[in-house]
Amino acid sequence: MLNLLAGISTGALVAIIVIAIVLLLVIIVIAWWIKTHNAFVALNAQTEESFSTIDVYLKKRYDLIPNIVETVKGYAKHESETFIKVTEARSKAVSANTPEEKAAADAQMTQAIRNFNMVMEAYPELKANTSFLDLQQQLKSIEGELSQARKYYNATVKVFNVKLGSFPSSIVGKRMKLTKKPFFEVAVPEERENVKVQF
């Protein structure tokens, strides 16, 4: 081996070392690129999965609303405007597709439920209706699960957005044509409070 190295000129030896270093750097950059790309794919899938969890709870909530409205209608026949608003809010929420549309529809639905709650407070005989009490408990449970699902979604979006905005991973993100994901936020400050589901 020493004879082989002795036969190579100093210039050739330097060239071999430089080529080896460049190849090593290229391999490191390619490995980093692949790792970062795969991390973005995983984070993207995680945010989509966490949003679909919110979607499941929203659907449960929207499916429960008509049952509550029908139960209350029997007691509050002259509150038709409130029932119409709840029904319209539910329809808009069900037809929303993007996270932004769903967040806006959820805010409108939350406000409609608040107004609906005020109407129901005027009818104390509802509190004796076992069917209504069961629906009330289901809605309370769904609201809690929905709150947890929103927190999880927002946490995954934060991780995704931080990685997308951080250098040098932002280079890979731009090449993948990724954009920041929206948080599931409440538009109106009063809506930041939990929905009161105690009727």
N, C-alpha and C positions, 0 to 999 in steps of 0.2 A: 504494500500500500504506500509506504514511504517512497519507493521507487516510482510509483505512479504519480504521486504528488510532486516529486522532484522533477519529473518530466514535463510538468505543466508550468507555464510561465506565470509570473505574479499577476499579470493582467488577466489572464484566463481564469485564474483562481478567484480573483475579485469579481469577475463577471459571473462565475458559477455561484458565488455567495450571494451576489445581488439578485440573480434570477431566483435562487432558493427563497430568499427573504420576500421577494415580490409574490412568488407563488404561495407562500405561507400566508401573506397578508390577503391575497385574493381568496384563499380558502376560508380564512377567518371572516372576511366580509360576507362571503356567500352563506356561510353557516349562520352568521348573525341575521342576515336578510331573511333566510328561511325561518329561523326561530321567531323573528318579529312578525313575519307574515302569518305564521301559524298562531301566534298569540292574538293577533287581530281577528283571525277567523274564529277562534275560541271565544273571545270577548263579544264579538258580534252575535254569535249563537247564544251566548249567555244572556245578553240584553233582550234578544228576541224571545227567548224562553221565559224570561221574567216578565216581559210585557204580556205574553200570552196567559200567564198566571193572573195578571190584573184583568185581562179580558174574560177569563173564566168567572171570576168573582163579580165583575160587572154584569155578565149575562145572568148569573144567579140572582143578582139584585133586580135586574130588569124583569126577570121572570116572576119574581115575588110581588112586584109592585101592583100588577093587575088584581091579584088576589086580595091584597090589602084594600085597594080602592073599592072593589066589589063588596067587601065586608063592611066598609065604612059607609058606602052609599045607602045601605039599608037604614042607617041611623041618621045620616045627614043628607037627606034628599035635596035640600035647597042650596047645597054647596057645589053646584055643577061647574062653576068657573074654575074652582080649585082642581076638581077632577080632570077637567079638560087640560089644564096646564101640566098636571102630572103626566097625563097620557101623551101629550105633545112632547114633553121633555124625554119621556121614555122612547118614543119613536125616533127622535133625533139621535139619542144615545145608541140605540140599536143599529142605526144605519151608519154611524161613524166608523171610519176605517183606519186612519193614521193615528199615531200616538197623540198628535196635537189635537185632532178632531175629537178623539175619545176623552182627552183631558177637558176640553171645552164642554163637551156634552155631559161629562161627569159633574162639572161645576154647575151646570144648569139643572141637572137632575138633583143634585144635593140641595140647591135652593128650592126646587119644587117640593122636595120631601120636607124641608123646614116649614114651608107654608102649609103643607098638608098636615104636619104635626100640630100646628096652631089650630087648625080647624078641628082636629080630633080631640084636642084638649077641651073643647066646648061640649063634648058628649061623654060625660063620665060613665054612662051605661055601657060604653064600649069596653071598659076595663073589666066588666063581668063576663064578656063574651070569650069563651075558651078558644074558639077558632081564631079570633083576633089576637089573643094573648100568645098563641103559638106562632102566628105570623110575625108578631112583634119580636119574639125571641129569635126567630130565624133571621129577621132583618138586622137585629143587633149583632148576631154572630157574623153575618156576612160583612157588615161594616167593619168589624174588628179584623177579619181576614183580609179585607180589601186594603185596610190601612197598612197591614204588614206587607202585603204584596207591593204596594206603592213604594214603601221604604226599600224593599229588596231591589225593585226595578231601578230606583234612583241611585242606589249604591252601585249597581252594575254599570249604569250609564256614566257615573262619575269616574269609575276606573277606566272605562273605554275612552271617555273624552280626555282624561289626563294623559293617557298613553298616546292618543292621537295628537295632542298638542305639544307633547314633549319631543325635544330633539335628542337623538337622531331618528327615533321611531316615527316621527311625523313624515319623514321622507317616504318610508314604506307606505304609510297611510295614504299619502297623496297619490302615490303610484297605484294604489288599490282603489282610488277614487272614493275614499270613505269621507263622510262628513260627520260633524258632531251630532250626537243624538239628543233629542229634547228630554228634559226632565218632566215627570208627571207632576205638574205644579197646579196650585189652586190660583185662579185668576183674581178672585175677590177676597180681601182680607177677612171678612166675616166667615167665609167658607173654610178658612184654615182651622176653625174649631170643628170638633167632631159633630157629626149629625146626631141630634138628640133623637133616639128611637124609643124613648120612654113616653108612651102616649097617655 
